Amino acid sequence: MLSQQPHVLIVEDESAQREVLSYNLGSEGYRTSQAADGEEALLLVEEDLPDVIVLDWMLPSVSGIEVCRQLKARAHTRGVPIIMLSARSEEGDRVRGLETGADDYVVKPYSVSELMARVRTQLRRVRPATVGEVLTYDDITLDAETHRVSRADQQLKLGPTEFRLLSTLMEKPGRVWSREQLLDRVWGRDIYVDTRTVDVHVGRLRKVLCKNGGADPVRTVRGSGYALG
């Protein structure tokens, strides 16, 4: 596994549709969670931030369009891509969905394979390493497909944890990741690891990145965590 599984939240009130989407996303290697209404969706997002949300427009309690509006209004969730599903095919409805903040709009009935492709497109934007993209930062290159890392054209040998740590940092250069966020992304939410373990692996990563010379690209932000650059 190149990095922790991308997490897709499925928000759909029809259980059969939820199961079909969950099965197909799981077959592509994604971790899924499900919500049957808008209120539950908002709670789940706070508990376990997804990488992508597949969101039905017509939902009980809180509509999909309102869920989208609320998530895009919050600083910590506005960057999560939302794919809106709707039986509304009129141009005005599509425009309303996109103007509310949806990143994509899919009309029901839809092709599951097309929806999977749209999920991959959104993941490529927010977590490129998970779809095999080659990441670069300064003179560092990470190839998620071949699991190779180089700096200044010199191959580096990283352990699996350091590789996942570097890919996370390289996906969003400049972003400060807290130790808890890195634990969730690199080790997984279901594994208990002390936050000090993050410091140990960051130290190992730094040692490998700087073994042939060059400045340390990993920045420690006191009281917050780590960032690349």
SEKEKE-403293 format. One record per residue (C-alpha): residue in one letter; chain; x, y, z. Coordinates in steps of 0.5 Angstrom, whole numbers. Each point is the difference from the previous one (the first is absolute). Example, Ala and Ser with C-alpha at 12.3 -4.5 7.8 and 13.67 -1.06 7.14 Angstrom:
BEGIN
<site><residuo>A</residuo><cadena>A</cadena><c1>25</c1><c2>-9</c2><c3>16</c3></site>
<site><residuo>S</residuo><cadena>A</cadena><c1>2</c1><c2>7</c2><c3>-2</c3></site>
This chain:
BEGIN
<site><residuo>M</residuo><cadena>A</cadena><c1>0</c1><c2>0</c2><c3>0</c3></site>
<site><residuo>L</residuo><cadena>A</cadena><c1>3</c1><c2>7</c2><c3>-2</c3></site>
<site><residuo>S</residuo><cadena>A</cadena><c1>-4</c1><c2>4</c2><c3>5</c3></site>
<site><residuo>Q</residuo><cadena>A</cadena><c1>-6</c1><c2>-1</c2><c3>4</c3></site>
<site><residuo>Q</residuo><cadena>A</cadena><c1>-6</c1><c2>-1</c2><c3>-4</c3></site>
<site><residuo>P</residuo><cadena>A</cadena><c1>-4</c1><c2>6</c2><c3>-2</c3></site>
<site><residuo>H</residuo><cadena>A</cadena><c1>-6</c1><c2>1</c2><c3>4</c3></site>
<site><residuo>V</residuo><cadena>A</cadena><c1>-7</c1><c2>1</c2><c3>-4</c3></site>
<site><residuo>L</residuo><cadena>A</cadena><c1>-6</c1><c2>2</c2><c3>4</c3></site>
<site><residuo>I</residuo><cadena>A</cadena><c1>-6</c1><c2>-2</c2><c3>-4</c3></site>
<site><residuo>V</residuo><cadena>A</cadena><c1>-7</c1><c2>4</c2><c3>2</c3></site>
<site><residuo>E</residuo><cadena>A</cadena><c1>-6</c1><c2>-3</c2><c3>-3</c3></site>
<site><residuo>D</residuo><cadena>A</cadena><c1>-7</c1><c2>-2</c2><c3>3</c3></site>
<site><residuo>E</residuo><cadena>A</cadena><c1>-1</c1><c2>-6</c2><c3>-4</c3></site>
<site><residuo>S</residuo><cadena>A</cadena><c1>4</c1><c2>-6</c2><c3>3</c3></site>
<site><residuo>A</residuo><cadena>A</cadena><c1>0</c1><c2>-4</c2><c3>-6</c3></site>
<site><residuo>Q</residuo><cadena>A</cadena><c1>4</c1><c2>6</c2><c3>-4</c3></site>
<site><residuo>R</residuo><cadena>A</cadena><c1>5</c1><c2>1</c2><c3>6</c3></site>
<site><residuo>E</residuo><cadena>A</cadena><c1>2</c1><c2>-8</c2><c3>0</c3></site>
<site><residuo>V</residuo><cadena>A</cadena><c1>1</c1><c2>1</c2><c3>-7</c3></site>
<site><residuo>L</residuo><cadena>A</cadena><c1>4</c1><c2>6</c2><c3>0</c3></site>
<site><residuo>S</residuo><cadena>A</cadena><c1>4</c1><c2>-3</c2><c3>6</c3></site>
<site><residuo>Y</residuo><cadena>A</cadena><c1>1</c1><c2>-7</c2><c3>-3</c3></site>
<site><residuo>N</residuo><cadena>A</cadena><c1>3</c1><c2>3</c2><c3>-6</c3></site>
<site><residuo>L</residuo><cadena>A</cadena><c1>4</c1><c2>5</c2><c3>4</c3></site>
<site><residuo>G</residuo><cadena>A</cadena><c1>3</c1><c2>-5</c2><c3>4</c3></site>
<site><residuo>S</residuo><cadena>A</cadena><c1>2</c1><c2>-4</c2><c3>-6</c3></site>
<site><residuo>E</residuo><cadena>A</cadena><c1>4</c1><c2>6</c2><c3>-2</c3></site>
<site><residuo>G</residuo><cadena>A</cadena><c1>4</c1><c2>0</c2><c3>6</c3></site>
<site><residuo>Y</residuo><cadena>A</cadena><c1>-4</c1><c2>5</c2><c3>4</c3></site>
<site><residuo>R</residuo><cadena>A</cadena><c1>-2</c1><c2>1</c2><c3>7</c3></site>
<site><residuo>T</residuo><cadena>A</cadena><c1>-8</c1><c2>2</c2><c3>0</c3></site>
<site><residuo>S</residuo><cadena>A</cadena><c1>-4</c1><c2>2</c2><c3>6</c3></site>
<site><residuo>Q</residuo><cadena>A</cadena><c1>-8</c1><c2>1</c2><c3>-1</c3></site>
<site><residuo>A</residuo><cadena>A</cadena><c1>-5</c1><c2>5</c2><c3>2</c3></site>
<site><residuo>A</residuo><cadena>A</cadena><c1>-8</c1><c2>0</c2><c3>-2</c3></site>
<site><residuo>D</residuo><cadena>A</cadena><c1>-1</c1><c2>7</c2><c3>1</c3></site>
<site><residuo>G</residuo><cadena>A</cadena><c1>3</c1><c2>7</c2><c3>1</c3></site>
<site><residuo>E</residuo><cadena>A</cadena><c1>0</c1><c2>0</c2><c3>7</c3></site>
<site><residuo>E</residuo><cadena>A</cadena><c1>4</c1><c2>-6</c2><c3>1</c3></site>
<site><residuo>A</residuo><cadena>A</cadena><c1>4</c1><c2>2</c2><c3>-6</c3></site>
<site><residuo>L</residuo><cadena>A</cadena><c1>2</c1><c2>7</c2><c3>4</c3></site>
<site><residuo>L</residuo><cadena>A</cadena><c1>2</c1><c2>-4</c2><c3>6</c3></site>
<site><residuo>L</residuo><cadena>A</cadena><c1>4</c1><c2>-6</c2><c3>-4</c3></site>
<site><residuo>V</residuo><cadena>A</cadena><c1>4</c1><c2>6</c2><c3>-3</c3></site>
<site><residuo>E</residuo><cadena>A</cadena><c1>2</c1><c2>3</c2><c3>7</c3></site>
<site><residuo>E</residuo><cadena>A</cadena><c1>2</c1><c2>-7</c2><c3>3</c3></site>
<site><residuo>D</residuo><cadena>A</cadena><c1>4</c1><c2>-3</c2><c3>-6</c3></site>
<site><residuo>L</residuo><cadena>A</cadena><c1>2</c1><c2>5</c2><c3>-6</c3></site>
<site><residuo>P</residuo><cadena>A</cadena><c1>-1</c1><c2>-3</c2><c3>-7</c3></site>
<site><residuo>D</residuo><cadena>A</cadena><c1>4</c1><c2>1</c2><c3>-6</c3></site>
<site><residuo>V</residuo><cadena>A</cadena><c1>-6</c1><c2>0</c2><c3>-4</c3></site>
<site><residuo>I</residuo><cadena>A</cadena><c1>-7</c1><c2>1</c2><c3>1</c3></site>
<site><residuo>V</residuo><cadena>A</cadena><c1>-6</c1><c2>-3</c2><c3>-5</c3></site>
<site><residuo>L</residuo><cadena>A</cadena><c1>-6</c1><c2>4</c2><c3>2</c3></site>
<site><residuo>D</residuo><cadena>A</cadena><c1>-7</c1><c2>-1</c2><c3>-2</c3></site>
<site><residuo>W</residuo><cadena>A</cadena><c1>-4</c1><c2>6</c2><c3>-1</c3></site>
<site><residuo>M</residuo><cadena>A</cadena><c1>-7</c1><c2>-3</c2><c3>3</c3></site>
<site><residuo>L</residuo><cadena>A</cadena><c1>1</c1><c2>-2</c2><c3>7</c3></site>
<site><residuo>P</residuo><cadena>A</cadena><c1>-4</c1><c2>0</c2><c3>6</c3></site>
<site><residuo>S</residuo><cadena>A</cadena><c1>1</c1><c2>5</c2><c3>6</c3></site>
<site><residuo>V</residuo><cadena>A</cadena><c1>5</c1><c2>4</c2><c3>-3</c3></site>
<site><residuo>S</residuo><cadena>A</cadena><c1>1</c1><c2>0</c2><c3>-8</c3></site>
<site><residuo>G</residuo><cadena>A</cadena><c1>6</c1><c2>-1</c2><c3>-4</c3></site>
<site><residuo>I</residuo><cadena>A</cadena><c1>0</c1><c2>7</c2><c3>-2</c3></site>
<site><residuo>E</residuo><cadena>A</cadena><c1>0</c1><c2>3</c2><c3>7</c3></site>
<site><residuo>V</residuo><cadena>A</cadena><c1>5</c1><c2>-6</c2><c3>2</c3></site>
<site><residuo>C</residuo><cadena>A</cadena><c1>5</c1><c2>3</c2><c3>-6</c3></site>
<site><residuo>R</residuo><cadena>A</cadena><c1>-1</c1><c2>7</c2><c3>2</c3></site>
<site><residuo>Q</residuo><cadena>A</cadena><c1>2</c1><c2>-1</c2><c3>7</c3></site>
<site><residuo>L</residuo><cadena>A</cadena><c1>6</c1><c2>-4</c2><c3>-1</c3></site>
<site><residuo>K</residuo><cadena>A</cadena><c1>2</c1><c2>5</c2><c3>-5</c3></site>
<site><residuo>A</residuo><cadena>A</cadena><c1>-1</c1><c2>6</c2><c3>5</c3></site>
<site><residuo>R</residuo><cadena>A</cadena><c1>5</c1><c2>-4</c2><c3>5</c3></site>
<site><residuo>A</residuo><cadena>A</cadena><c1>7</c1><c2>1</c2><c3>0</c3></site>
<site><residuo>H</residuo><cadena>A</cadena><c1>2</c1><c2>-7</c2><c3>1</c3></site>
<site><residuo>T</residuo><cadena>A</cadena><c1>-5</c1><c2>-3</c2><c3>-4</c3></site>
<site><residuo>R</residuo><cadena>A</cadena><c1>0</c1><c2>5</c2><c3>-6</c3></site>
<site><residuo>G</residuo><cadena>A</cadena><c1>6</c1><c2>-4</c2><c3>-4</c3></site>
<site><residuo>V</residuo><cadena>A</cadena><c1>-4</c1><c2>-7</c2><c3>0</c3></site>
<site><residuo>P</residuo><cadena>A</cadena><c1>-2</c1><c2>-1</c2><c3>-7</c3></site>
<site><residuo>I</residuo><cadena>A</cadena><c1>-8</c1><c2>-1</c2><c3>0</c3></site>
<site><residuo>I</residuo><cadena>A</cadena><c1>-3</c1><c2>-4</c2><c3>-6</c3></site>
<site><residuo>M</residuo><cadena>A</cadena><c1>-7</c1><c2>1</c2><c3>0</c3></site>
<site><residuo>L</residuo><cadena>A</cadena><c1>-5</c1><c2>-5</c2><c3>-3</c3></site>
<site><residuo>S</residuo><cadena>A</cadena><c1>-7</c1><c2>2</c2><c3>-2</c3></site>
<site><residuo>A</residuo><cadena>A</cadena><c1>-6</c1><c2>-2</c2><c3>-4</c3></site>
<site><residuo>R</residuo><cadena>A</cadena><c1>-1</c1><c2>8</c2><c3>-2</c3></site>
<site><residuo>S</residuo><cadena>A</cadena><c1>3</c1><c2>0</c2><c3>-7</c3></site>
<site><residuo>E</residuo><cadena>A</cadena><c1>-2</c1><c2>7</c2><c3>-1</c3></site>
<site><residuo>E</residuo><cadena>A</cadena><c1>6</c1><c2>5</c2><c3>-2</c3></site>
<site><residuo>G</residuo><cadena>A</cadena><c1>-3</c1><c2>5</c2><c3>6</c3></site>
<site><residuo>D</residuo><cadena>A</cadena><c1>1</c1><c2>-6</c2><c3>5</c3></site>
<site><residuo>R</residuo><cadena>A</cadena><c1>7</c1><c2>-2</c2><c3>-2</c3></site>
<site><residuo>V</residuo><cadena>A</cadena><c1>2</c1><c2>8</c2><c3>0</c3></site>
<site><residuo>R</residuo><cadena>A</cadena><c1>-3</c1><c2>0</c2><c3>7</c3></site>
<site><residuo>G</residuo><cadena>A</cadena><c1>3</c1><c2>-6</c2><c3>2</c3></site>
<site><residuo>L</residuo><cadena>A</cadena><c1>7</c1><c2>3</c2><c3>-2</c3></site>
<site><residuo>E</residuo><cadena>A</cadena><c1>-1</c1><c2>7</c2><c3>2</c3></site>
<site><residuo>T</residuo><cadena>A</cadena><c1>-1</c1><c2>-3</c2><c3>7</c3></site>
<site><residuo>G</residuo><cadena>A</cadena><c1>7</c1><c2>-3</c2><c3>0</c3></site>
<site><residuo>A</residuo><cadena>A</cadena><c1>-1</c1><c2>-7</c2><c3>-3</c3></site>
<site><residuo>D</residuo><cadena>A</cadena><c1>6</c1><c2>-2</c2><c3>-4</c3></site>
<site><residuo>D</residuo><cadena>A</cadena><c1>-3</c1><c2>-5</c2><c3>-5</c3></site>
<site><residuo>Y</residuo><cadena>A</cadena><c1>-8</c1><c2>-1</c2><c3>-1</c3></site>
<site><residuo>V</residuo><cadena>A</cadena><c1>-2</c1><c2>-7</c2><c3>-3</c3></site>
<site><residuo>V</residuo><cadena>A</cadena><c1>-7</c1><c2>-1</c2><c3>-2</c3></site>
<site><residuo>K</residuo><cadena>A</cadena><c1>-4</c1><c2>-6</c2><c3>2</c3></site>
<site><residuo>P</residuo><cadena>A</cadena><c1>-1</c1><c2>-6</c2><c3>-3</c3></site>
<site><residuo>Y</residuo><cadena>A</cadena><c1>8</c1><c2>0</c2><c3>-1</c3></site>
<site><residuo>S</residuo><cadena>A</cadena><c1>5</c1><c2>-5</c2><c3>-2</c3></site>
<site><residuo>V</residuo><cadena>A</cadena><c1>4</c1><c2>-2</c2><c3>6</c3></site>
<site><residuo>S</residuo><cadena>A</cadena><c1>6</c1><c2>-1</c2><c3>-4</c3></site>
<site><residuo>E</residuo><cadena>A</cadena><c1>0</c1><c2>7</c2><c3>-2</c3></site>
<site><residuo>L</residuo><cadena>A</cadena><c1>-1</c1><c2>2</c2><c3>8</c3></site>
<site><residuo>M</residuo><cadena>A</cadena><c1>6</c1><c2>-4</c2><c3>2</c3></site>
<site><residuo>A</residuo><cadena>A</cadena><c1>4</c1><c2>4</c2><c3>-6</c3></site>
<site><residuo>R</residuo><cadena>A</cadena><c1>-3</c1><c2>7</c2><c3>3</c3></site>
<site><residuo>V</residuo><cadena>A</cadena><c1>2</c1><c2>-2</c2><c3>7</c3></site>
<site><residuo>R</residuo><cadena>A</cadena><c1>7</c1><c2>-2</c2><c3>-2</c3></site>
<site><residuo>T</residuo><cadena>A</cadena><c1>1</c1><c2>7</c2><c3>-4</c3></site>
<site><residuo>Q</residuo><cadena>A</cadena><c1>-2</c1><c2>3</c2><c3>7</c3></site>
<site><residuo>L</residuo><cadena>A</cadena><c1>5</c1><c2>-4</c2><c3>4</c3></site>
<site><residuo>R</residuo><cadena>A</cadena><c1>5</c1><c2>2</c2><c3>-5</c3></site>
<site><residuo>R</residuo><cadena>A</cadena><c1>-1</c1><c2>7</c2><c3>2</c3></site>
<site><residuo>V</residuo><cadena>A</cadena><c1>0</c1><c2>-1</c2><c3>7</c3></site>
<site><residuo>R</residuo><cadena>A</cadena><c1>5</c1><c2>-6</c2><c3>1</c3></site>
<site><residuo>P</residuo><cadena>A</cadena><c1>3</c1><c2>-1</c2><c3>-6</c3></site>
<site><residuo>A</residuo><cadena>A</cadena><c1>5</c1><c2>-6</c2><c3>3</c3></site>
<site><residuo>T</residuo><cadena>A</cadena><c1>-6</c1><c2>-4</c2><c3>1</c3></site>
<site><residuo>V</residuo><cadena>A</cadena><c1>-1</c1><c2>-1</c2><c3>-8</c3></site>
<site><residuo>G</residuo><cadena>A</cadena><c1>7</c1><c2>-1</c2><c3>-2</c3></site>
<site><residuo>E</residuo><cadena>A</cadena><c1>2</c1><c2>7</c2><c3>-1</c3></site>
<site><residuo>V</residuo><cadena>A</cadena><c1>7</c1><c2>2</c2><c3>0</c3></site>
<site><residuo>L</residuo><cadena>A</cadena><c1>1</c1><c2>6</c2><c3>5</c3></site>
<site><residuo>T</residuo><cadena>A</cadena><c1>6</c1><c2>5</c2><c3>0</c3></site>
<site><residuo>Y</residuo><cadena>A</cadena><c1>2</c1><c2>5</c2><c3>5</c3></site>
<site><residuo>D</residuo><cadena>A</cadena><c1>7</c1><c2>4</c2><c3>-2</c3></site>
<site><residuo>D</residuo><cadena>A</cadena><c1>5</c1><c2>-6</c2><c3>-1</c3></site>
<site><residuo>I</residuo><cadena>A</cadena><c1>-4</c1><c2>-5</c2><c3>3</c3></site>
<site><residuo>T</residuo><cadena>A</cadena><c1>-4</c1><c2>-5</c2><c3>-5</c3></site>
<site><residuo>L</residuo><cadena>A</cadena><c1>-5</c1><c2>-5</c2><c3>3</c3></site>
<site><residuo>D</residuo><cadena>A</cadena><c1>-3</c1><c2>-6</c2><c3>-5</c3></site>
<site><residuo>A</residuo><cadena>A</cadena><c1>-6</c1><c2>-3</c2><c3>4</c3></site>
<site><residuo>E</residuo><cadena>A</cadena><c1>-1</c1><c2>-5</c2><c3>-6</c3></site>
<site><residuo>T</residuo><cadena>A</cadena><c1>7</c1><c2>-3</c2><c3>1</c3></site>
<site><residuo>H</residuo><cadena>A</cadena><c1>1</c1><c2>2</c2><c3>7</c3></site>
<site><residuo>R</residuo><cadena>A</cadena><c1>7</c1><c2>4</c2><c3>-1</c3></site>
<site><residuo>V</residuo><cadena>A</cadena><c1>2</c1><c2>6</c2><c3>2</c3></site>
<site><residuo>S</residuo><cadena>A</cadena><c1>6</c1><c2>4</c2><c3>-2</c3></site>
<site><residuo>R</residuo><cadena>A</cadena><c1>4</c1><c2>7</c2><c3>2</c3></site>
<site><residuo>A</residuo><cadena>A</cadena><c1>4</c1><c2>3</c2><c3>-5</c3></site>
<site><residuo>D</residuo><cadena>A</cadena><c1>-1</c1><c2>-6</c2><c3>-5</c3></site>
<site><residuo>Q</residuo><cadena>A</cadena><c1>3</c1><c2>-4</c2><c3>6</c3></site>
<site><residuo>Q</residuo><cadena>A</cadena><c1>-4</c1><c2>-6</c2><c3>2</c3></site>
<site><residuo>L</residuo><cadena>A</cadena><c1>-2</c1><c2>0</c2><c3>7</c3></site>
<site><residuo>K</residuo><cadena>A</cadena><c1>-2</c1><c2>-6</c2><c3>4</c3></site>
<site><residuo>L</residuo><cadena>A</cadena><c1>-6</c1><c2>1</c2><c3>5</c3></site>
<site><residuo>G</residuo><cadena>A</cadena><c1>-4</c1><c2>-5</c2><c3>4</c3></site>
<site><residuo>P</residuo><cadena>A</cadena><c1>-7</c1><c2>-1</c2><c3>-1</c3></site>
<site><residuo>T</residuo><cadena>A</cadena><c1>-2</c1><c2>5</c2><c3>6</c3></site>
<site><residuo>E</residuo><cadena>A</cadena><c1>5</c1><c2>6</c2><c3>-2</c3></site>
<site><residuo>F</residuo><cadena>A</cadena><c1>-3</c1><c2>-1</c2><c3>-8</c3></site>
<site><residuo>R</residuo><cadena>A</cadena><c1>-7</c1><c2>1</c2><c3>3</c3></site>
<site><residuo>L</residuo><cadena>A</cadena><c1>2</c1><c2>6</c2><c3>4</c3></site>
<site><residuo>L</residuo><cadena>A</cadena><c1>4</c1><c2>3</c2><c3>-6</c3></site>
<site><residuo>S</residuo><cadena>A</cadena><c1>-6</c1><c2>-1</c2><c3>-5</c3></site>
<site><residuo>T</residuo><cadena>A</cadena><c1>-5</c1><c2>3</c2><c3>5</c3></site>
<site><residuo>L</residuo><cadena>A</cadena><c1>5</c1><c2>6</c2><c3>1</c3></site>
<site><residuo>M</residuo><cadena>A</cadena><c1>1</c1><c2>1</c2><c3>-7</c3></site>
<site><residuo>E</residuo><cadena>A</cadena><c1>-7</c1><c2>0</c2><c3>-2</c3></site>
<site><residuo>K</residuo><cadena>A</cadena><c1>-1</c1><c2>7</c2><c3>3</c3></site>
<site><residuo>P</residuo><cadena>A</cadena><c1>7</c1><c2>3</c2><c3>1</c3></site>
<site><residuo>G</residuo><cadena>A</cadena><c1>-1</c1><c2>6</c2><c3>5</c3></site>
<site><residuo>R</residuo><cadena>A</cadena><c1>-6</c1><c2>-3</c2><c3>4</c3></site>
<site><residuo>V</residuo><cadena>A</cadena><c1>2</c1><c2>-1</c2><c3>7</c3></site>
<site><residuo>W</residuo><cadena>A</cadena><c1>-2</c1><c2>-7</c2><c3>2</c3></site>
<site><residuo>S</residuo><cadena>A</cadena><c1>-1</c1><c2>-1</c2><c3>8</c3></site>
<site><residuo>R</residuo><cadena>A</cadena><c1>2</c1><c2>-7</c2><c3>2</c3></site>
<site><residuo>E</residuo><cadena>A</cadena><c1>-7</c1><c2>-2</c2><c3>1</c3></site>
<site><residuo>Q</residuo><cadena>A</cadena><c1>-1</c1><c2>1</c2><c3>-7</c3></site>
<site><residuo>L</residuo><cadena>A</cadena><c1>6</c1><c2>-4</c2><c3>-2</c3></site>
<site><residuo>L</residuo><cadena>A</cadena><c1>-2</c1><c2>-6</c2><c3>4</c3></site>
<site><residuo>D</residuo><cadena>A</cadena><c1>-7</c1><c2>0</c2><c3>-3</c3></site>
<site><residuo>R</residuo><cadena>A</cadena><c1>3</c1><c2>1</c2><c3>-7</c3></site>
<site><residuo>V</residuo><cadena>A</cadena><c1>6</c1><c2>-4</c2><c3>0</c3></site>
<site><residuo>W</residuo><cadena>A</cadena><c1>-1</c1><c2>-6</c2><c3>6</c3></site>
<site><residuo>G</residuo><cadena>A</cadena><c1>-8</c1><c2>0</c2><c3>-1</c3></site>
<site><residuo>R</residuo><cadena>A</cadena><c1>-5</c1><c2>2</c2><c3>5</c3></site>
<site><residuo>D</residuo><cadena>A</cadena><c1>-1</c1><c2>-7</c2><c3>3</c3></site>
<site><residuo>I</residuo><cadena>A</cadena><c1>7</c1><c2>-1</c2><c3>2</c3></site>
<site><residuo>Y</residuo><cadena>A</cadena><c1>2</c1><c2>3</c2><c3>7</c3></site>
<site><residuo>V</residuo><cadena>A</cadena><c1>7</c1><c2>3</c2><c3>-1</c3></site>
<site><residuo>D</residuo><cadena>A</cadena><c1>3</c1><c2>5</c2><c3>5</c3></site>
<site><residuo>T</residuo><cadena>A</cadena><c1>1</c1><c2>7</c2><c3>-3</c3></site>
<site><residuo>R</residuo><cadena>A</cadena><c1>7</c1><c2>0</c2><c3>1</c3></site>
<site><residuo>T</residuo><cadena>A</cadena><c1>1</c1><c2>-6</c2><c3>-5</c3></site>
<site><residuo>V</residuo><cadena>A</cadena><c1>-1</c1><c2>6</c2><c3>-5</c3></site>
<site><residuo>D</residuo><cadena>A</cadena><c1>6</c1><c2>3</c2><c3>2</c3></site>
<site><residuo>V</residuo><cadena>A</cadena><c1>4</c1><c2>-6</c2><c3>0</c3></site>
<site><residuo>H</residuo><cadena>A</cadena><c1>-2</c1><c2>-1</c2><c3>-7</c3></site>
<site><residuo>V</residuo><cadena>A</cadena><c1>1</c1><c2>7</c2><c3>-2</c3></site>
<site><residuo>G</residuo><cadena>A</cadena><c1>7</c1><c2>0</c2><c3>2</c3></site>
<site><residuo>R</residuo><cadena>A</cadena><c1>1</c1><c2>-7</c2><c3>-4</c3></site>
<site><residuo>L</residuo><cadena>A</cadena><c1>-3</c1><c2>4</c2><c3>-6</c3></site>
<site><residuo>R</residuo><cadena>A</cadena><c1>4</c1><c2>6</c2><c3>1</c3></site>
<site><residuo>K</residuo><cadena>A</cadena><c1>7</c1><c2>-4</c2><c3>1</c3></site>
<site><residuo>V</residuo><cadena>A</cadena><c1>-2</c1><c2>-4</c2><c3>-7</c3></site>
<site><residuo>L</residuo><cadena>A</cadena><c1>-2</c1><c2>7</c2><c3>-4</c3></site>
<site><residuo>C</residuo><cadena>A</cadena><c1>7</c1><c2>3</c2><c3>2</c3></site>
<site><residuo>K</residuo><cadena>A</cadena><c1>5</c1><c2>-6</c2><c3>0</c3></site>
<site><residuo>N</residuo><cadena>A</cadena><c1>3</c1><c2>3</c2><c3>-7</c3></site>
<site><residuo>G</residuo><cadena>A</cadena><c1>0</c1><c2>7</c2><c3>3</c3></site>
<site><residuo>G</residuo><cadena>A</cadena><c1>-5</c1><c2>5</c2><c3>-2</c3></site>
<site><residuo>A</residuo><cadena>A</cadena><c1>-5</c1><c2>4</c2><c3>5</c3></site>
<site><residuo>D</residuo><cadena>A</cadena><c1>-5</c1><c2>-3</c2><c3>5</c3></site>
<site><residuo>P</residuo><cadena>A</cadena><c1>-7</c1><c2>1</c2><c3>-4</c3></site>
<site><residuo>V</residuo><cadena>A</cadena><c1>-4</c1><c2>-2</c2><c3>6</c3></site>
<site><residuo>R</residuo><cadena>A</cadena><c1>-2</c1><c2>6</c2><c3>4</c3></site>
<site><residuo>T</residuo><cadena>A</cadena><c1>-2</c1><c2>-1</c2><c3>8</c3></site>
<site><residuo>V</residuo><cadena>A</cadena><c1>-5</c1><c2>5</c2><c3>2</c3></site>
<site><residuo>R</residuo><cadena>A</cadena><c1>0</c1><c2>0</c2><c3>7</c3></site>
<site><residuo>G</residuo><cadena>A</cadena><c1>-6</c1><c2>-2</c2><c3>4</c3></site>
<site><residuo>S</residuo><cadena>A</cadena><c1>-3</c1><c2>-2</c2><c3>-7</c3></site>
<site><residuo>G</residuo><cadena>A</cadena><c1>3</c1><c2>-5</c2><c3>-4</c3></site>
<site><residuo>Y</residuo><cadena>A</cadena><c1>4</c1><c2>-1</c2><c3>-6</c3></site>
<site><residuo>A</residuo><cadena>A</cadena><c1>0</c1><c2>3</c2><c3>-7</c3></site>
<site><residuo>L</residuo><cadena>A</cadena><c1>4</c1><c2>-1</c2><c3>-6</c3></site>
<site><residuo>G</residuo><cadena>A</cadena><c1>3</c1><c2>7</c2><c3>-2</c3></site>
